[in-house]
Amino acid sequence: MTFNEINNQANFHEDFAPFTNSGLKYLPDEDREPVMYQAAHYELVASALAVKAAREINPALQIGCMIAMCPIYPLTCARTI
């Protein structure tokens, strides 16, 4: 596994997940959203490069990142379309 729960830094309004998932420690007056997206970009590129390298070593390897389980439930089952 290249990265565990790679999408946890998406909650950039708090400090815990961005730090534990991406090593981000925001400055007090920093615009957090673009910093989070830049970190996510770097992690996704690093994951892709690791997968590419692993498959060059052994094409049968099963490797990749894992996303956090963030279930989303609709407010109602009523169709709006």
N, C-alpha and C positions, 0 to 999 in steps of 0.2 A: 504494500500500500504506500503510495507516494505521499499523500496528505490525508489525515483523518479529519472528517467533518470540515471540508474546505470552505463551506459556505457560512461558517459561524461568525466570521468577521462582519457580516452584513448588518448586524445590529451595532452601528457605529455610535449610537447615542449613549452607550454605557462603556465602561472600561475593561471589564473582565474578559469577555469573549475575544475582542480584537487583540488583547495582549496574549492570552493563552493560545489562541489559534494562529496568529500571524506575527506575534512579537511587537505589536504596535503599542506605543505609548504616546498618546496625543499631547501636544503642547496645549496650554490653557486657551489660547486664542486661535487655534488652528481650525481650518475648515476640514472637518473630519471626513466628509463624504468622498471628496476626490482622493484623499490619502488611502481610504479603505479600498476604493476601486483600483488604485495603482498597486496596492499590496495584493489584491485578488488577482490582478493581471499577472504579476510576477509569479505567484504561486501556480497559476494555471499553466504558464509557459514552462516553469520548472517541472511540473508534473508531466507535461507532454514530452519534454526532453528526456526525462527519466524513463518514461514508457518506451520511447523510441530506442533508447540505448539498451534497455532490457530485452526488447524484441529482436534487436540485432544479435544479442548474445544467445538467446533461445526464443525462437518464434512461438513456442508453445506456452510460454509464461503467461499467466493471467495477472496483470498488474494495472493499477489505476488508483484514482483517489476515491474517497467515500464522502458522500454528502450527509449532513445532519438530518435526522428525521424531523421535519417541521410540518406536521399535518395541517392542512387548511380545511376547515369545514364551512360550508355555505350557511348563510343566515337562514335561508329557507330552501325548500326543494322546488319552489315555484320557478317555472321557466319564464325568462323575460324575452325570449326571441319569438 
